[in-house]
Amino acid sequence: MQEQVLGNNNKKGITLFVVVAMSFMATLDSSIVNVALPVMSSKMNVPLSSIEWVVAGYSIIICSTLLFFGRLGDIMGKSRVFQIGTVLFTIASLLCGLCHSFIPLIVCRFVQGIGASAYMANNQGIITELYSKEGRGKALGILVAAVALGTMIGPPTGGFIVSALNWNFIFWINMPIGIFVFLLGLKYLPRSTKNNEQMDKAGAVLLFGGTLLLFTALIEAQRTGFTNLYILAAIFLSIILIVLFIRLEKKHKQPLLALKIFRNVQFSLNLICAFTLFVCIAASIILIPFYLQDTLKLTPAQAGLFMMLSPLILAVLSPVCGAISDKIGAEVMTMTGLLLMGTGFFLMSRLSEYSSIVLCAVFVSVIAVGQALFQPANNSLIMSTCPRDKFGIVGSVNSLVRNLGQIVGITTSTTLLYYFMSKKLNYRVFDYVKGRNDVFVYGMKNVYLILVAICCLGAVFTAFRLFKVRRQNRIIGETND
């Protein structure tokens, strides 16, 4: 009997490795490309404003197709869709490495994004099915740690490859891992079960068009501004498509996104808290490199090493915090995490152009510890508030919220930063003003204070969630007595 339990635990561990490995590859591939962009721009004779689409196109496609693949996982089976995504991602990695011109590379990156979306939309669902509530927080914490690890080692790995080899190799390193994980998945992933439900194709098209237009407009607006006529038209059209999508989903018998899942107050609160986290983290990450390199005068290499600090803390603490949340309650962990993050953002707002790098590292560490406390616990809460047959779509909604929060955080942060800088100078600026470090620090301080307010708002939602859960438990206890 004991041998059987050990065998089941080993099988679970290998299955978790399969899921985690591909999630690691998705984030590694996203971060490893950033370092190679200047080299790719030079080799393909493409300006930097265009080469950014190597990164942006990948992220936009993931956001535009996550719900589709989450729903497809519920219909066809999460393991089957996960494996299809693994194959697509691996083949596209090969093709990206073979490209020597811009347009084919972007097309191959789109395909790679589709593959990444297919397995990212189903990874949390597979883990939630695999683990009971007792071990779920720890398993999801390991997933968070893998994502953090991929983010951490991507830039230095990309820098080494570009220095020693051709830039094409940054895509080819995905291939052996993809093939190995696919073969392991054939044996260890749970068997997929199909159901007789139909895919909402019209909803998928509307959502794809709406999110594609919206995210493209948000990214391009950072360069052209939100007053650009094409940006405004794209945002307006995207809103129309998303409104049509919502109206269709309300009437459809088997919708792409069952809007009734949002009637669950707990689920909706969990998503709001997740969105809060990713907006704040993305807003902070976009500010820190400017502060390190332009204000504190660190070299890009030194700044890159500094940026590894937060992912390293996440990678180490997330599994531990996930396991703790299984024992003491995820609601307490999420509220503590948000409050700690808010404290870290407040400390960051106290930095000046003369602050030491050590002080900055301490403040960033406080934020990272708060994120490690919050993220695994909140993921567990999200996945625990839905029926088993909706794990795929709920996991993909969670991933969509993460990507949406990141884009909103980046655009909001830069917009607010330049607003406060312009207010300080009494004229409009859209870039770092050389020789005026005080102007950037002024804008950065105000942005961080707004992030403190957002974290406090998220903590209020979390406190309400904790109060509601404890009240329900008390009522259940009185009923049982």
C-alpha positions as CSV (number, residue, x, y, z in Angstrom):
1,M,0.0,0.0,0.0
2,Q,2.8,2.4,0.9
3,E,4.6,1.5,-2.3
4,Q,1.5,2.4,-4.3
5,V,1.2,5.8,-2.5
6,L,4.8,6.5,-3.3
7,G,4.3,5.5,-6.9
8,N,1.3,7.8,-7.2
9,N,3.3,10.7,-5.6
10,N,6.2,10.1,-8.0
11,K,3.8,10.1,-11.0
12,K,2.2,13.4,-9.7
13,G,5.7,14.9,-9.4
14,I,6.6,14.0,-13.0
15,T,3.3,15.3,-14.2
16,L,3.9,18.6,-12.3
17,F,7.4,18.8,-13.9
18,V,5.9,18.5,-17.4
19,V,3.4,21.3,-16.7
20,V,5.9,23.5,-15.0
21,A,8.7,22.9,-17.6
22,M,6.6,24.3,-20.4
23,S,5.4,27.3,-18.3
24,F,9.1,28.0,-17.6
25,M,9.9,27.8,-21.3
26,A,7.1,30.3,-22.1
27,T,8.4,33.0,-19.7
28,L,12.1,32.2,-20.6
29,D,11.3,32.7,-24.3
30,S,9.6,36.0,-23.6
31,S,12.5,37.4,-21.5
32,I,15.4,35.9,-23.4
33,V,14.5,37.7,-26.6
34,N,14.7,41.2,-25.1
35,V,18.5,41.1,-24.8
36,A,18.8,40.1,-28.5
37,L,16.5,42.8,-29.9
38,P,19.3,45.3,-30.8
39,V,21.4,42.5,-32.5
40,M,18.3,41.3,-34.4
41,S,17.5,44.8,-35.5
42,S,21.0,45.3,-36.9
43,K,21.2,41.9,-38.6
44,M,17.8,42.2,-40.3
45,N,18.1,46.0,-40.9
46,V,14.9,46.8,-39.0
47,P,14.4,49.9,-36.8
48,L,14.0,49.3,-33.0
49,S,10.4,50.6,-33.2
50,S,9.6,47.7,-35.5
51,I,11.7,45.0,-33.9
52,E,9.8,45.4,-30.6
53,W,7.0,43.4,-32.3
54,V,9.1,40.3,-31.9
55,V,8.2,40.6,-28.2
56,A,4.8,42.4,-28.5
57,G,3.4,40.1,-31.2
58,Y,4.1,37.0,-29.0
59,S,2.4,38.6,-26.0
60,I,-0.6,39.9,-27.9
61,I,-1.4,36.5,-29.5
62,I,-1.3,34.8,-26.1
63,C,-3.8,37.3,-24.7
64,S,-6.0,37.0,-27.7
65,T,-6.3,33.2,-27.6
66,L,-6.1,32.3,-24.0
67,L,-9.9,32.0,-23.4
68,F,-10.3,30.0,-26.7
69,F,-7.8,27.4,-25.6
70,G,-9.1,27.3,-22.0
71,R,-12.6,26.5,-23.4
72,L,-11.1,24.0,-25.9
73,G,-9.4,22.3,-23.0
74,D,-12.7,21.9,-21.2
75,I,-14.2,20.4,-24.5
76,M,-11.3,18.3,-25.8
77,G,-9.4,17.6,-22.6
78,K,-6.8,19.8,-21.0
79,S,-3.9,17.4,-21.5
80,R,-4.6,17.0,-25.2
81,V,-4.7,20.8,-25.8
82,F,-1.6,21.2,-23.6
83,Q,0.3,18.7,-25.8
84,I,-0.9,20.3,-29.0
85,G,0.5,23.6,-27.7
86,T,3.8,22.0,-26.8
87,V,4.2,20.7,-30.4
88,L,3.2,24.0,-31.9
89,F,5.6,25.9,-29.6
90,T,8.5,23.6,-30.4
91,I,8.0,23.6,-34.2
92,A,7.6,27.4,-34.2
93,S,10.8,27.7,-32.2
94,L,12.6,25.8,-34.9
95,L,11.1,28.0,-37.6
96,C,11.9,31.2,-35.7
97,G,15.6,30.2,-35.6
98,L,15.6,29.5,-39.3
99,C,14.3,33.0,-40.2
100,H,16.6,35.7,-41.5
101,S,14.1,38.4,-42.4
102,F,11.6,40.4,-40.3
103,I,8.1,39.4,-41.6
104,P,8.6,35.6,-41.5
105,L,10.0,35.9,-38.0
106,I,6.9,37.8,-36.8
107,V,4.6,35.2,-38.4
108,C,6.6,32.4,-36.7
109,R,6.4,34.3,-33.4
110,F,2.6,34.5,-33.8
111,V,2.5,30.7,-34.2
112,Q,4.8,30.3,-31.2
113,G,2.5,32.5,-29.2
114,I,-0.5,30.3,-30.2
115,G,1.4,27.2,-28.9
116,A,2.3,29.0,-25.6
117,S,-1.3,30.1,-25.1
118,A,-2.6,26.5,-25.6
119,Y,-0.5,25.1,-22.7
120,M,-0.6,28.2,-20.5
121,A,-4.4,28.2,-20.6
122,N,-4.5,24.7,-19.3
123,N,-1.5,24.4,-16.9
124,Q,-3.4,25.6,-13.8
125,G,-6.4,23.4,-14.6
126,I,-4.2,20.3,-14.9
127,I,-2.5,21.0,-11.6
128,T,-5.9,21.7,-9.9
129,E,-7.3,18.4,-11.1
130,L,-4.1,16.6,-10.1
131,Y,-3.8,17.8,-6.5
132,S,-6.3,17.9,-3.7
133,K,-6.9,21.1,-1.9
134,E,-4.3,20.2,0.7
135,G,-1.3,20.2,-1.7
136,R,-2.7,22.6,-4.3
137,G,-1.2,25.8,-2.9
138,K,2.3,24.2,-2.9
139,A,2.0,22.9,-6.5
140,L,0.7,26.3,-7.7
141,G,3.5,27.9,-5.8
142,I,6.0,25.8,-7.7
143,L,4.4,27.0,-10.9
144,V,4.8,30.6,-9.8
145,A,8.5,29.8,-8.9
146,A,9.1,28.4,-12.4
147,V,7.7,31.5,-14.1
148,A,9.9,33.7,-11.9
149,L,12.9,31.5,-12.7
150,G,12.3,31.8,-16.4
151,T,12.0,35.6,-16.1
152,M,15.2,35.6,-14.0
153,I,17.6,33.6,-16.2
154,G,16.2,34.7,-19.6
155,P,18.2,38.0,-19.9
156,P,21.7,36.6,-18.8
157,T,21.1,33.5,-21.0
158,G,20.2,35.6,-24.0
159,G,23.2,37.8,-23.4
160,F,25.5,34.8,-23.4
161,I,24.0,33.3,-26.5
162,V,24.1,36.6,-28.5
163,S,27.7,37.2,-27.4
164,A,29.0,33.6,-28.3
165,L,26.6,32.4,-31.0
166,N,24.1,33.7,-33.6
167,W,20.9,35.2,-32.3
168,N,18.9,32.3,-33.9
169,F,20.1,30.0,-31.1
170,I,17.9,31.8,-28.6
171,F,15.0,30.1,-30.2
172,W,16.6,26.7,-30.9
173,I,17.3,26.1,-27.2
174,N,13.6,25.6,-26.8
175,M,13.6,22.5,-29.0
176,P,15.3,19.8,-26.9
177,I,13.2,20.8,-23.8
178,G,10.0,20.9,-25.9
179,I,10.6,17.4,-27.4
180,F,11.6,15.9,-24.0
181,V,8.5,17.4,-22.2
182,F,6.2,16.2,-25.0
183,L,7.5,12.6,-24.7
184,L,7.1,12.7,-20.9
185,G,3.6,14.1,-21.3
186,L,2.5,11.2,-23.5
187,K,3.1,8.9,-20.5
188,Y,2.4,11.0,-17.5
189,L,-0.2,13.7,-18.3
190,P,-3.7,12.7,-17.1
191,R,-5.9,11.1,-19.8
192,S,-8.0,13.7,-21.6
193,T,-11.8,13.3,-21.5
194,K,-14.0,14.8,-24.1
195,N,-17.6,16.2,-23.7
196,N,-20.3,16.9,-26.2
197,E,-20.3,20.6,-25.9
198,Q,-19.6,22.9,-28.9
199,M,-17.1,25.7,-29.4
200,D,-18.5,29.2,-29.5
201,K,-16.8,30.1,-32.8
202,A,-18.4,33.5,-33.2
203,G,-17.5,34.5,-29.7
204,A,-13.9,33.3,-30.3
205,V,-13.6,35.6,-33.4
206,L,-15.1,38.6,-31.6
207,L,-12.9,38.2,-28.6
208,F,-9.8,37.6,-30.7
209,G,-10.5,40.8,-32.8
210,G,-11.4,42.9,-29.7
211,T,-8.4,41.9,-27.6
212,L,-6.0,42.1,-30.6
213,L,-7.0,45.6,-31.4
214,L,-7.1,46.8,-27.8
215,F,-3.6,45.5,-26.9
216,T,-2.1,46.6,-30.1
217,A,-3.5,50.1,-29.6
218,L,-2.3,50.2,-26.0
219,I,1.3,49.2,-27.0
220,E,1.4,51.6,-30.0
221,A,0.0,54.4,-27.9
222,Q,3.2,54.4,-25.8
223,R,5.0,55.6,-28.9
224,T,2.3,57.8,-30.7
225,G,0.2,58.9,-27.7
226,F,-3.5,58.3,-27.1
227,T,-4.6,61.3,-29.2
228,N,-3.6,59.6,-32.4
229,L,-6.6,59.1,-34.7
230,Y,-5.7,55.5,-35.5
231,I,-5.2,54.6,-31.9
232,L,-8.6,56.1,-30.9
233,A,-10.3,54.3,-33.8
234,A,-8.7,50.9,-32.8
235,I,-9.7,51.4,-29.2
236,F,-13.3,52.4,-30.2
237,L,-13.6,49.4,-32.5
238,S,-12.2,47.0,-29.9
239,I,-14.8,48.2,-27.4
240,I,-17.6,47.5,-29.9
241,L,-16.3,44.0,-30.6
242,I,-15.9,43.2,-26.8
243,V,-19.5,44.6,-26.1
244,L,-20.8,42.4,-28.9
245,F,-18.9,39.4,-27.5
246,I,-20.5,40.0,-24.0
247,R,-24.0,40.2,-25.5
248,L,-23.4,37.1,-27.5
249,E,-22.1,35.2,-24.5
250,K,-25.2,36.0,-22.5
251,K,-27.5,34.5,-25.2
252,H,-25.3,31.5,-26.3
253,K,-26.2,28.1,-24.8
254,Q,-22.6,27.0,-24.7
255,P,-20.6,30.2,-24.5
256,L,-16.8,30.6,-24.9
257,L,-16.8,32.3,-21.5
258,A,-19.6,31.4,-19.1
259,L,-20.3,34.8,-17.6
260,K,-22.2,33.2,-14.8
261,I,-18.9,32.2,-13.2
262,F,-18.5,35.9,-12.4
263,R,-21.7,35.7,-10.3
264,N,-19.6,33.9,-7.7
265,V,-18.5,36.9,-5.6
266,Q,-15.5,35.0,-4.2
267,F,-14.2,34.2,-7.7
268,S,-14.7,37.8,-9.0
269,L,-12.9,39.3,-5.9
270,N,-10.0,36.9,-6.4
271,L,-9.6,38.1,-10.0
272,I,-9.8,41.7,-9.0
273,C,-7.0,41.1,-6.5
274,A,-4.9,39.3,-9.1
275,F,-5.4,42.2,-11.5
276,T,-4.3,44.6,-8.8
277,L,-1.1,42.7,-8.2
278,F,-0.1,42.5,-11.9
279,V,-0.9,46.1,-12.6
280,C,1.3,47.2,-9.7
281,I,4.2,44.8,-10.4
282,A,4.3,45.7,-14.1
283,A,4.2,49.4,-13.3
284,S,7.1,49.0,-10.9
285,I,9.2,46.9,-13.2
286,I,9.0,49.4,-16.0
287,L,10.3,52.2,-13.7
288,I,13.2,50.5,-12.0
289,P,15.5,50.1,-15.0
290,F,15.2,53.9,-15.7
291,Y,16.0,54.7,-12.1
292,L,19.0,52.3,-12.0
293,Q,20.6,53.3,-15.3
294,D,19.7,56.9,-15.8
295,T,19.5,58.2,-12.2
296,L,21.9,56.0,-10.3
297,K,24.2,55.6,-13.3
298,L,24.5,51.8,-13.2
299,T,25.6,50.0,-16.4
300,P,23.1,47.8,-18.3
301,A,24.9,44.7,-17.1
302,Q,24.7,45.9,-13.4
303,A,21.1,46.8,-13.8
304,G,20.4,43.4,-15.4
305,L,21.9,41.6,-12.4
306,F,19.9,43.8,-10.0
307,M,16.7,42.9,-11.9
308,M,17.3,39.2,-11.1
309,L,16.8,39.9,-7.4
310,S,13.0,39.9,-7.4
311,P,12.5,36.8,-9.5
312,L,15.1,35.0,-7.4
313,I,13.2,35.8,-4.2
314,L,9.9,34.6,-5.9
315,A,11.5,31.4,-7.1
316,V,12.7,30.5,-3.6
317,L,9.8,31.7,-1.5
318,S,6.7,30.9,-3.7
319,P,6.6,27.1,-3.1
320,V,7.1,27.7,0.7
321,C,4.4,30.4,0.8
322,G,2.1,28.1,-1.2
323,A,2.6,25.3,1.3
324,I,2.0,27.7,4.3
325,S,-1.2,29.0,2.7
326,D,-2.5,25.4,2.5
327,K,-2.2,25.3,6.3
328,I,-3.2,28.7,7.6
329,G,-5.6,29.8,4.9
330,A,-5.0,31.5,1.6
331,E,-7.1,34.6,2.4
332,V,-4.7,35.6,5.3
333,M,-1.7,35.1,3.0
334,T,-3.1,37.3,0.2
335,M,-4.0,40.2,2.5
336,T,-0.6,40.0,4.2
337,G,1.1,39.9,0.7
338,L,-0.8,43.0,-0.6
339,L,-0.1,45.0,2.6
340,L,3.6,44.1,2.4
341,M,3.7,45.1,-1.3
342,G,2.1,48.4,-0.4
343,T,4.7,49.0,2.2
344,G,7.5,48.2,-0.3
345,F,6.0,50.7,-2.8
346,F,5.8,53.4,-0.2
347,L,9.4,52.8,0.7
348,M,10.3,53.0,-3.1
349,S,8.5,56.4,-3.1
350,R,11.1,57.6,-0.5
351,L,14.1,57.0,-2.8
352,S,16.0,60.0,-4.2
353,E,18.6,60.6,-6.9
354,Y,21.2,60.1,-4.1
355,S,19.9,56.9,-2.6
356,S,22.2,53.9,-2.3
357,I,21.7,50.7,-4.5
358,V,21.6,48.7,-1.3
359,L,18.6,50.6,0.0
360,C,16.9,50.2,-3.3
361,A,17.6,46.4,-3.2
362,V,16.1,46.1,0.3
363,F,12.9,47.9,-0.8
364,V,12.6,45.8,-3.9
365,S,13.0,42.7,-1.8
366,V,10.1,43.7,0.4
367,I,7.9,44.0,-2.7
368,A,9.1,40.6,-3.9
369,V,8.3,38.9,-0.5
370,G,4.8,40.4,-0.6
371,Q,4.3,39.0,-4.1
372,A,5.5,35.6,-3.1
373,L,3.0,35.6,-0.2
374,F,0.1,36.7,-2.4
375,Q,0.4,35.0,-5.8
376,P,0.3,31.2,-5.0
377,A,-2.4,31.7,-2.4
378,N,-4.6,33.8,-4.7
379,N,-4.1,31.4,-7.6
380,S,-5.3,28.6,-5.3
381,L,-8.3,30.6,-4.3
382,I,-9.3,31.3,-7.9
383,M,-9.1,27.7,-8.9
384,S,-10.9,26.5,-5.8
385,T,-14.0,28.6,-6.4
386,C,-15.1,26.9,-9.6
387,P,-16.5,23.5,-10.6
388,R,-14.2,20.8,-11.9
389,D,-15.5,20.9,-15.5
390,K,-14.6,24.7,-15.7
391,F,-10.9,24.4,-14.6
392,G,-9.7,25.0,-18.1
393,I,-11.6,28.2,-18.8
394,V,-11.0,29.5,-15.3
395,G,-7.3,28.9,-15.6
396,S,-7.2,30.7,-18.9
397,V,-9.2,33.7,-17.4
398,N,-6.6,33.9,-14.6
399,S,-3.8,34.0,-17.2
400,L,-5.7,36.6,-19.2
401,V,-6.1,38.8,-16.2
402,R,-2.3,38.5,-15.5
403,N,-1.5,39.6,-19.1
404,L,-4.1,42.3,-19.1
405,G,-2.8,43.6,-15.7
406,Q,0.8,43.7,-17.1
407,I,-0.2,45.7,-20.2
408,V,-2.4,48.1,-18.2
409,G,0.3,48.5,-15.6
410,I,3.0,49.4,-18.1
411,T,0.8,51.9,-20.0
412,T,-0.6,53.5,-16.9
413,S,2.8,53.8,-15.3
414,T,4.5,55.5,-18.2
415,T,1.5,57.8,-18.8
416,L,1.4,58.9,-15.2
417,L,5.2,59.2,-15.0
418,Y,5.3,61.6,-18.0
419,Y,2.3,63.5,-16.7
420,F,4.0,64.2,-13.4
421,M,7.3,65.0,-15.1
422,S,5.6,67.4,-17.4
423,K,3.8,69.1,-14.4
424,K,7.2,69.5,-12.7
425,L,8.8,71.2,-15.8
426,N,5.6,73.0,-17.0
427,Y,6.0,71.6,-20.5
428,R,5.2,68.3,-22.2
429,V,7.9,65.5,-22.1
430,F,7.8,61.9,-23.3
431,D,11.2,60.8,-22.3
432,Y,13.9,60.9,-19.6
433,V,15.2,64.5,-19.4
434,K,19.0,64.3,-19.4
435,G,20.6,66.3,-16.6
436,R,17.3,66.5,-14.6
437,N,17.3,63.4,-12.5
438,D,15.1,65.2,-9.9
439,V,12.3,65.5,-12.5
440,F,12.3,61.7,-13.1
441,V,12.5,61.0,-9.3
442,Y,9.5,63.4,-8.8
443,G,7.4,61.5,-11.3
444,M,8.5,58.1,-10.0
445,K,7.6,59.0,-6.4
446,N,4.1,60.0,-7.4
447,V,3.6,56.8,-9.4
448,Y,4.7,54.7,-6.5
449,L,2.3,56.5,-4.1
450,I,-0.5,55.7,-6.5
451,L,0.6,52.0,-6.5
452,V,0.4,52.2,-2.7
453,A,-3.2,53.3,-3.0
454,I,-4.0,50.5,-5.5
455,C,-2.5,47.9,-3.1
456,C,-4.5,49.3,-0.2
457,L,-7.7,49.0,-2.3
458,G,-6.8,45.4,-3.1
459,A,-6.2,44.7,0.6
460,V,-9.7,46.1,1.3
461,F,-11.2,43.6,-1.2
462,T,-9.1,40.8,0.4
463,A,-10.3,41.8,3.9
464,F,-13.9,41.7,2.7
465,R,-13.2,38.2,1.2
466,L,-11.7,37.0,4.5
467,F,-14.6,38.3,6.5
468,K,-17.1,36.6,4.1
469,V,-15.3,33.3,4.3
470,R,-15.1,33.3,8.1
471,R,-18.7,34.3,8.4
472,Q,-19.7,31.4,6.2
473,N,-17.6,29.0,8.2
474,R,-19.1,30.2,11.4
475,I,-22.6,29.7,10.0
476,I,-21.7,26.2,8.9
477,G,-20.3,25.4,12.3
478,E,-23.4,26.7,14.1
479,T,-25.6,24.6,11.7
480,N,-23.6,21.4,12.4
481,D,-23.9,22.0,16.2
